[in-house]
Amino acid sequence: MSASIPGHDPILFDLGTGLRYFGVALDPECVFRGTCLLSHLHWDHVQGLPFFSPLLRQGAHLDIYAPVQEDGSSPSGPLHDSIGPPLFPIGLKALPGSVDVHGVADDDWTIAGDITVRSRLIPHVGHTLGYRVTWHGASVAYLSDHQQTGVTKYEISAGARELCDGVDVLIHDAQYTHDEFVRKADWGHCTVDYALWVAQECGVRTLVLFHHDPMHDDELVDALTEAAQAVSDDVRVVAAREGLVMRVGA
């Protein structure tokens, strides 16, 4: 998933398998430079990185912001350890392009002077970040993996609320149905109902349901989206899908 801001290098949200296709679609003559806001280091969020073909070009560069680890150490070590022998033929440092990893937690910073980024630790399994990106008044929040608190009585952490409050677009974990969550309540994810509650509680304009369960087919995802929209007059509900493009702001 990526954000395209006029006059700026791309911003990537996580580095899953879709990163390969994003790289293939880029101009092969262009020397890539960009930023990734990495939610956490679980495999499904980083396994696309060694297959990102733009990094095979000299001069390409990717800045990765990722959560500091629970012991306070940098995320750089485990990320480099997971991509290299014996798990992968070469390490990241062997690529012609360069990758810099920056550890963040509850932080605020800017990219290119006028893009504001806010990161906050949110409940999941292990240190995990959500992000909020704001540019010229338009805002997007990304909470891809978010542990729901409670089955029917909901709460939201202070950090998650900071990210979501009044945002234009919220991309939010919506992996389970209610019945599935009852069986997997400590797996680090949440229901469509909880995602919608967060959006309504925080005054979000558009909710993008994300991190679909791999066992949910398109028909079920569509049905869950339609059911959520049917009970929400104040929030537009959309299901994330391959190739979806959304314009944020005026």
N, C-alpha and C positions, 0 to 999 in steps of 0.2 A: 504494500500500500504506500502511496506517495502523495506528496503535496507539491503542486507546481505554482510558484509565486512569480508574477511578472518581474523580469530583470534579476532573478535570483537562481542560484543552483538548486537542484531538487532536494527535498527533504523526504527521507524514507521513514516509514513506521515499521520497524522490525525487518527481519532478513530471512523470511521463510522461503518456501520453494517458488513463490511467485516472483522473487527477485531475479531469477534466471530469465524469465520471459520479459521482465522490465528491461533488463540489460540488452537482450537481443533486439528489442524495439528501438533502442537509442541509435542515433546517427553513428555509424562505425568510424567516421572520420573525426568525431568530436572527442577531445580528451576529457573524460568525466571528472567532475568534482562535485561533491555533495555531502550531505549530512544524514546520518541515521539516528533516530531516537529509538533506542532498543529497550523494550519493556523489561525483559529478563533473559536469562541465558538458557532456558529450556530448548531442547533440540529443535522443536517445531518452529522456533522463532529465529534460529541462526543458521539452519542447514543450507540455506540458499547462498550464503556468503562465498564459499569457495567456487561456486559455479557462476559468479557474477562476472561475465566476460569483459566489461569495461576495465576491470582491474588488470587485465592482461596487456594493457597498453602503458608504456612508459609515461610518467607524468600524471597519471590518474591518481586521484586521492579521495579517500572516504574518511570522514570524521564520525566516529561512533560514540554516542553518549549512552551509557549503560549504568545500571545500579551498582553502587559499591556493594561488596559482599557482606554477609552478616557479621564477619569478624573484622570489618572495616577495611579489608584489602581491596585492591583494584580489580575490576572485572577483566582487565587485560590478560592476566595470567590464565584463568580458566578458558577464556575465549581462544587464545592462541593454543592452549593445550589440546583443545577439542578439534582443532583443524591442523593436522600434521601427523607424521608417522607415529604409531602404526595405524591410526584411524583414517588418515588421508595421505595420499602420496607425498605432498609437499606442505609446508607451513605457509602462513600468510606472508611472512617476511620474504619468501621466495618469489612472490608475485612481482611483476614489473611495476605495478602501481603500489601505492602505499596506503596503509590503514593506521589511523591513530585512534586509540580508545581512551575515553575520558570517563572517570567514575563520578557519578552524581547521586544525590539523594533528594532531600527537600531543598531544591535550588531554583534560582531564577537567573536567566542570562539572555543575551541577545545573539542572533546570527546576522552577520552582514549589517549590523547597526540598527536595523529597523524591524527585525522579526523577533518578537519576544517569546521566549520559551519558559514554561514553568514545569518542573518535574516534582512529583510528590510520591512517596512510598504509599502503596495501597495494599490491602489484604490479598494475599494469594499464597502459594506454597513456595517459600523462599523469598528473598528480597526482590520486589517487583515494583516497577514504576508505571504511573500513568503520566500523560503529558498534556499540556495545553499550549497551543501555538496561536499567536495573535499577530496580525499584520494589518495596519491601517483600519482597525476596528473590527475586522472579520476574525472569527475565532473558531478553532477546532480542538476538541478534546478527544484523546485516545486512551481508552482503558480496555485493553484487549483481554486481559485475564484478571478477573476481579471476583474475590470470594464473597458471596452473598452472606449477609449476617441474618440468620433466622429463616424459618420456613415460611411464615406468614406475617410475622411482626418484623418489619424491616428497620434497619439503621444504615447510616452511611458515615464513613470515617471523615474526620475533618479534612484530611488531605484530598480525598476523592471529591468532597464538596467544593473545595477550592478550585479544582480543575474543571468541574462541570457547571458551576454557577453561571447562569445566563449565557452559556455558550451557544453559538449558532448551530454547530453540528457536533453531536456526541457519537463517537464510534465506540460501542460498548459490548463487552462480553454478553452473550445471550445463548449459552450453549444448551441449556436444559429446559425441558418441560417441568411442570411442578412435580409430577410423579417420578421423573428421572432424578430430580434434585433430592428428593426424600431419600433415595438410595445412595446418593453420591454427595451428601451435604458438606463433606470435608475435602472435596477434590479440587477446590480452588476456583470454582466457576459459579455461575448464577443462572437464573431463569430469565425468560423473556419478560415475565411479570415484574421481576425486580429491576431489570434494565429500564423498563417503562416507568416504574415508580421513581427511580433515580432521576430520569429525564424530567418528569413532572415536578418532583420535589425541588429541582434546581432551575426550573424555568428554561429548559432547553427548547430550541426551535425545532430541530430535526434530530431524530434518533436513528442511527444506523446500527441494526442488529448484526453482530459480528461473532467470530469464533464459533461458527455453527458446529454442532456435533457431527463427526464424520459419518454417523449412522443415519443422519437426517437427509432425506433426498430433497430435491427441489420442490416437490409438491408439498412436503411437510413444512419446509421453510416458508413457502408462500402462505400456507394456511396459518402458521403462527404469526406471520407479519400482518396478515389481514385481520386476525383476531385482536392483535394489539391495537391496530389502527381503529378498529370498531369501538373500542372503549376509551379512546383518546381524542378529544376535540381540540386540545391545545398543543399537541406535539405531533408533527409529521413523522411517520414510522416507515423506514426503508430497510430492506434486507441487503446486506453487502453481497456483492457477486463479482465474478471476474469481469473486468472491463467497465465497471461502473464509474462514471465520471460525474462529479457534482461541483457546481459552482457555489462558492461561499461568499456572502457579502453582496454589495451592490454591483 
